[in-house]
Each structure stands twice: as structure tokens, then as C-alpha cells.
Amino acid sequence: MKNIAIALCALLLSGTSLAKELPPAGGQPKDFKLTQTRDIQLENGLTVTFVHYGKTPKVTLRLITDTGNVDDNGKDAVSDISYQLLTEGSQNLSGKQIAEAAADMGGQVNTSVGPNSSFLQMDVLSEFAPDAVNLLAGLALHPKFTESDLQRAVTNFVRDLKVSKSQAQSQATEAFYQALYGTHPYANVLADEAKVQGLTLADVRAYVETNLVAKRSHLYVSGQFDEKQTEQAIRQAFATMSAGQSRTLAKPEMQDNASLVFIDRPEAPQSTLRLGLPVVDPSHPDYIGLNVMNTLLGGAFSSRITSNIREDKGYTYSPGSSVASRVGAALWYEAADVTAESTGAAIAEIVKEIKRLQTEAPSVAELDGFKNYLSGIYVLQNSSRTAIINQLWNLKSHGLPLSRLETYLQSVNALTPEQVSALAAKYLPMDKMTLVVVGDPSVREQLTQVPELKELFKL
């Protein structure tokens, strides 16, 4: 041990540093090039996109449909329950047999339900692509709904719903969306328990027959696969899919008047905050710049708001701002769980950072750092079979051209500091903000100590 200590001392005295060297500077972001795609459309209106991607011998088949929570129409969670039941059994296979069949192909069946769209998906070994098509079509076209499966799904959903409704974060999000989306279906964040428990098999069948139809659906095949065999299987398996009708979704009338919503949570050790307002949706030319501005302001770990109230002040552990988009609508908001005693101070710092960005352009070096960060994230967003599908569907949902994928990084890197500051001034006016606070009633007094809040909400 003595010899080791002497050696270390000699090394230090010689001027050689034991510290790790800094990594080399990152290179210039390269433009993204989309792999070639091919589209076909069946006579019933089903669109199919083939995407040859990667070298791994696997393929993802995702049947995405323009349907989701916005189509519940007073039958809360019927969309969620219906998609869950699609994997519980078809006319020819039980739920267990479906799972086993997928596993034999080296994969599994997944479903997901969102506000605007939902999907049924399989991820299998490449050689089984035609077999996966047949299994997927059987689930979508010939589901077998049973009372026992329905009751189990409802029971599980209601249990999770009760947990969500007890959490301050869910309460804040629901109040925030209701304040901004008003009576539009986008405002429905948490289902009504009684309505979920009242769902019937007739409700589920009606939902699927009306919404899971060809004219609303798009089947993506991404990965390595025999295109000729897969196309043949698709044409045969989905030929009998009901054409149905395309969906027309009313654009929400956004509430952009300043409002304060306080939800009492007695003795809560922290306050849950949502501060934000409506912004432009992804179809707008400013949307890319808006996302860059958001990333610098609060959308990354090293962003200004996070560095301020997390690193410098210690008010919170994991704050963050987001641009939450829907078809035809979007919101910007800052979310944070702050210690109860620092509620007012935290909000004051958030407001300060917003106003600073609106009046002072960031430095070129600071903005370049976030551009590089977004460029790296973009690589990840296009680095898998499912990621490519996500991107393609996102473009279709918002009526954007395929070229958007290849010009995105150019648009990001062309932004100047002055443009980012101007976007903050344009889209984040304080007199349009909605603030939601879930916390102990005593916290209300702190809000009156924030000049901007006192003036905005007449406290």
C-alpha cells in the first residue's frame, strides 16, 4: 500500500491529471433521410404502408385507427375497454391461444388507446409476417366479446382509475385540461367511474363496429419482410373489413382567458402546479420553433426553469415544460411538484424565466446546445421499426408531408436566438395563462405574494 501511495504522489507531482478528459465536441447534425416507403389502398379504403427498415430479422405490423377517447360519446372508457377485449379472444381463438400463437412467431400482441387514435400491433420474426397479418386481421375483424372478459376488464380499469383520481398529479392535469378545453372531448382526462361500470357488451360491439373500420384505419408494416407475400396476405385477410365512414372531429374552442384553479389537498407536503395556455398545433409553421423554445425554457433537464427551481433553489425534484399536442390543438404548460412552503416562490421563478426569455435572446452557444440535444433526440425518434411508424402516423394525423421528416433538423438549426425569444413573447403571454394548484389551503396566501399572480387573478 505504501508503494501505491508513493506512486500516486509522484504522478500528481509530475503534473499528470487523474481527472477524466472531456469528451470530443459533437459533429454537425446530419440530415435525416427516410427509407423508401410504398403505399397501397384496398377497395374498402384501408391504407397500407410498407417500410423496409433495419437489418434485424423482425417486422412490426401496426393497425392504427382514427378512434380513441374522443369517440366515447358519453360511454366513458368504452374505447379503452374495447381495445383491451380485442386481445381476449376472436371467433376462432381464445385469449390464451392468441398469446401462444404470437409467442410462436417470436412476438406478442399489443394494443394502445389514445385521445385521437388507437392501435392493434404485432412484433414478430420476419418469416412470420403473413401469419401475423392473418392473426391481426382475426382480432380486428372477428372479435369475440364475452361478459366475463368485460367484467374483468371493467374491474381492472376502475381499480386503476381510483388510484389515478387519488393522485395530485392526475387531479391537476384533469383540472388544467378542463379549464382550457371546456366542453370538448379533449377535456375528459379521467373517466366517470359509474359510467365505466355501466358499460355493456352492446356498447363495446357498437363502438368497434362504428370506429374500427377501413376508411379510418392505416396498416403499417415496418422492418424486414417479404413484401410480395405480406401484401398478398393483407389483401386477402383485410378484404372483408367494413369500410365504414371517415371521422370528422370538431376543432376545440380553446379557453385562453387567464384563470386560477385551486384544489384543496389538506396537509399536503407539496403543491402540484400546472401553468400554461393554448398554443398552435403541429400543422402550424411555428410549431417546430415552439418546441425548440420550450426545450430551452423548461423541456430538458438542463433547461432554464429546471436549472433554476431544481438545481439552484431546490424547490422541486422533477419539473418540466411540455407542448402537449392533439389533432387540431395543442397546449404549452409547465408542471412541477414543489414543497408547500416554496409554492409562491417557485411560481415566481417560473414566471421570471418566461419573462426573461421573452425580453432577452439566449446566447448562440446556449441555443446551439439545445439544438444539438434535439438533433440527438430526433435520431432516437427514428431509430426503430416502431419509431418510424410513430413518425409516419404523426405526419398523417396532422396533415403534414413526408418531406417534414427530412427538413425537420434544417428547420431546428436555422432558428436564431432572436427568433426563439420572439416565439416566447408571441406564444407565452402571461395574461392568457391558466394556473392550477393542488395543495394545502394555507398555500393560497403565498400566491398573493407573487406580483404577476396578484395582478392577473385579482388576488
MOFEN-V480973 format. One record per residue. N is the residue number from 1. D_LAST is the distance of its C-alpha to the last C-alpha in whole Angstrom. Layout:
BEGIN
N;D_LAST
N;D_LAST
END
This chain:
BEGIN
1;68
2;69
3;70
4;67
5;65
6;68
7;67
8;64
9;64
10;66
11;64
12;61
13;64
14;65
15;62
16;61
17;58
18;57
19;53
20;53
21;53
22;50
23;51
24;52
25;50
26;49
27;51
28;50
29;48
30;51
31;50
32;50
33;53
34;53
35;56
36;58
37;57
38;59
39;57
40;59
41;58
42;60
43;61
44;59
45;56
46;55
47;55
48;56
49;55
50;58
51;56
52;59
53;57
54;58
55;61
56;60
57;62
58;59
59;58
60;55
61;54
62;51
63;51
64;47
65;46
66;44
67;42
68;40
69;37
70;36
71;39
72;39
73;38
74;37
75;39
76;37
77;38
78;42
79;42
80;41
81;44
82;46
83;46
84;47
85;50
86;51
87;53
88;54
89;57
90;59
91;62
92;64
93;62
94;60
95;57
96;59
97;62
98;59
99;58
100;61
101;62
102;59
103;60
104;64
105;63
106;61
107;57
108;55
109;53
110;49
111;47
112;43
113;41
114;38
115;35
116;38
117;41
118;43
119;46
120;49
121;51
122;54
123;55
124;59
125;62
126;63
127;66
128;64
129;62
130;64
131;64
132;61
133;60
134;62
135;60
136;57
137;58
138;59
139;56
140;54
141;57
142;58
143;56
144;57
145;54
146;55
147;53
148;53
149;52
150;49
151;48
152;48
153;46
154;43
155;44
156;43
157;40
158;38
159;39
160;37
161;34
162;33
163;33
164;31
165;28
166;28
167;27
168;23
169;24
170;26
171;23
172;20
173;23
174;23
175;20
176;19
177;23
178;22
179;19
180;21
181;24
182;24
183;27
184;29
185;31
186;29
187;26
188;29
189;29
190;30
191;32
192;33
193;35
194;37
195;38
196;39
197;41
198;43
199;44
200;48
201;50
202;50
203;47
204;48
205;51
206;49
207;46
208;49
209;51
210;49
211;47
212;49
213;52
214;53
215;52
216;48
217;50
218;51
219;53
220;53
221;56
222;55
223;57
224;61
225;63
226;66
227;65
228;68
229;68
230;64
231;64
232;67
233;65
234;62
235;64
236;66
237;63
238;60
239;63
240;62
241;58
242;57
243;56
244;53
245;50
246;48
247;44
248;42
249;38
250;36
251;33
252;29
253;27
254;24
255;21
256;19
257;16
258;13
259;12
260;10
261;13
262;13
263;16
264;17
265;20
266;21
267;22
268;22
269;23
270;21
271;18
272;19
273;18
274;18
275;17
276;19
277;20
278;23
279;26
280;30
281;32
282;35
283;37
284;36
285;37
286;34
287;34
288;36
289;34
290;31
291;32
292;33
293;30
294;28
295;31
296;31
297;27
298;27
299;29
300;32
301;33
302;33
303;30
304;28
305;25
306;27
307;29
308;26
309;24
310;27
311;30
312;28
313;25
314;27
315;23
316;25
317;28
318;28
319;25
320;26
321;25
322;27
323;28
324;29
325;31
326;33
327;35
328;34
329;30
330;28
331;25
332;24
333;22
334;21
335;22
336;22
337;22
338;21
339;22
340;19
341;19
342;18
343;15
344;13
345;16
346;18
347;15
348;15
349;19
350;19
351;17
352;19
353;22
354;21
355;21
356;24
357;26
358;25
359;26
360;29
361;31
362;33
363;36
364;39
365;40
366;37
367;36
368;40
369;39
370;37
371;39
372;42
373;40
374;39
375;43
376;44
377;42
378;43
379;46
380;45
381;44
382;47
383;50
384;51
385;52
386;49
387;47
388;49
389;48
390;44
391;45
392;47
393;45
394;42
395;43
396;45
397;42
398;40
399;43
400;44
401;47
402;49
403;49
404;45
405;46
406;49
407;47
408;43
409;44
410;45
411;42
412;40
413;42
414;42
415;39
416;38
417;35
418;34
419;34
420;32
421;29
422;29
423;29
424;26
425;24
426;26
427;24
428;21
429;19
430;15
431;14
432;16
433;15
434;14
435;13
436;15
437;14
438;17
439;17
440;17
441;15
442;14
443;13
444;9
445;9
446;10
447;8
448;6
449;9
450;10
451;9
452;10
453;7
454;5
455;7
456;8
457;5
458;4
459;0
END
